[in-house]
Amino acid sequence: MLTADYTVRRGRRVPLKATLDGALQGLDGIEWIVVARRFPEEPVPMGGRDVGLWASMAKLLASETAFRAVDQAIQTHGGNGFGKEYRFIQMLAPARLMKTAPVNNEMLLNFIAERALDLPRSY
């Protein structure tokens, strides 16, 4: 059973962060799944610059997740991942393109750092 503050394990309360950190440690790509589950729950501010920030974070999350998913599918299927019947190779080019166009992910990270973290402009 999971709640916002703790989980119950073997009849006693265990802090949620320690439990999740232990369970998720070493799983490649799991940070994106956790972010994707939290992202829609927060309200989207509609006044001013925050909309662009949220759109940038959504595009970054979608492009990275799509590329990782296709790459992992090819890796999981081994040599068959390159076969025409699985169509993973046909999915790879659009997934990779999302990381580059219309704005590449490095520029999105710069924008997010500037707007969300108040870091100086780096481009």
C-alpha positions in Angstrom: 0.0 0.0 0.0 1.4 3.4 -1.0 0.4 6.8 0.3 1.8 10.2 -0.1 4.0 10.0 3.0 4.8 6.4 3.7 4.3 2.8 2.7 3.5 -0.2 4.9 6.0 -2.9 4.8 5.9 -6.0 7.1 3.3 -4.3 9.3 5.3 -1.1 9.9 5.5 2.3 8.3 8.5 3.0 6.1 9.2 6.4 4.6 8.1 6.5 0.9 11.3 8.2 -0.4 13.5 5.5 1.0 11.3 2.8 -0.3 11.0 4.2 -3.8 14.7 5.0 -4.0 15.6 1.4 -3.1 13.0 -0.1 -5.5 13.9 2.2 -8.4 17.7 2.1 -8.0 19.5 0.8 -11.0 16.5 0.8 -13.4 17.4 2.6 -16.5 14.9 5.2 -17.7 12.6 4.9 -14.6 13.1 8.6 -13.8 11.1 9.4 -16.9 8.2 7.2 -15.9 8.0 8.8 -12.4 8.1 12.2 -14.0 5.4 11.3 -16.5 3.1 10.1 -13.7 3.6 13.3 -11.7 3.4 15.8 -14.5 -0.3 15.9 -15.3 -1.3 16.1 -11.6 0.2 19.6 -11.1 -1.8 22.6 -12.3 -0.7 24.3 -15.5 -0.4 28.1 -15.0 -2.0 30.0 -17.8 -0.7 33.4 -17.1 2.6 34.5 -18.8 5.8 32.7 -19.3 4.9 29.5 -17.5 3.0 28.0 -20.4 6.1 28.0 -22.5 8.0 26.4 -19.7 5.4 23.6 -19.4 5.3 23.1 -23.1 9.1 22.8 -23.2 9.1 20.2 -20.4 6.4 18.2 -22.1 8.3 18.2 -25.4 11.5 17.2 -23.7 9.8 14.4 -21.8 7.9 13.1 -24.9 11.0 13.1 -27.2 13.2 11.4 -24.7 10.6 8.8 -23.7 9.8 8.0 -27.4 13.4 7.5 -28.3 14.2 5.4 -25.2 11.1 3.2 -25.8 12.1 2.5 -29.5 15.7 2.0 -28.6 14.8 -0.4 -25.8 12.4 -2.3 -28.1 15.1 -2.9 -30.7 17.6 -3.9 -27.9 15.1 -6.4 -26.4 14.3 -8.0 -29.7 17.9 -8.3 -30.7 18.5 -9.1 -34.4 14.7 -9.4 -34.9 14.4 -5.7 -33.9 15.8 -4.8 -37.3 13.2 -6.9 -39.2 10.5 -5.3 -41.3 7.8 -7.2 -39.6 8.4 -5.5 -36.2 8.6 -2.0 -37.7 11.0 -0.7 -34.9 13.4 0.7 -37.5 10.6 2.7 -39.1 9.8 4.1 -35.7 13.4 5.0 -34.9 13.7 7.9 -37.4 10.6 9.9 -36.2 11.6 9.2 -32.5 15.1 10.6 -33.1 13.7 13.5 -35.1 11.6 14.6 -32.1 14.8 15.1 -30.2 16.1 17.5 -32.8 13.2 19.3 -34.5 11.6 21.8 -34.3 13.8 22.7 -31.2 16.5 20.4 -30.1 16.5 19.1 -26.5 19.7 20.9 -25.5 18.0 24.3 -26.3 15.0 23.1 -24.3 17.2 22.3 -21.4 18.7 25.8 -21.6 15.3 27.4 -21.7 14.1 25.3 -18.7 17.2 26.2 -16.7 16.7 29.9 -17.5 13.0 30.0 -16.7 12.6 27.4 -13.9 15.9 27.7 -12.1 16.7 31.3 -12.8 20.1 30.5 -14.3 21.7 33.0 -16.6 21.1 32.6 -20.3 23.6 30.2 -21.8 23.0 30.5 -25.5 
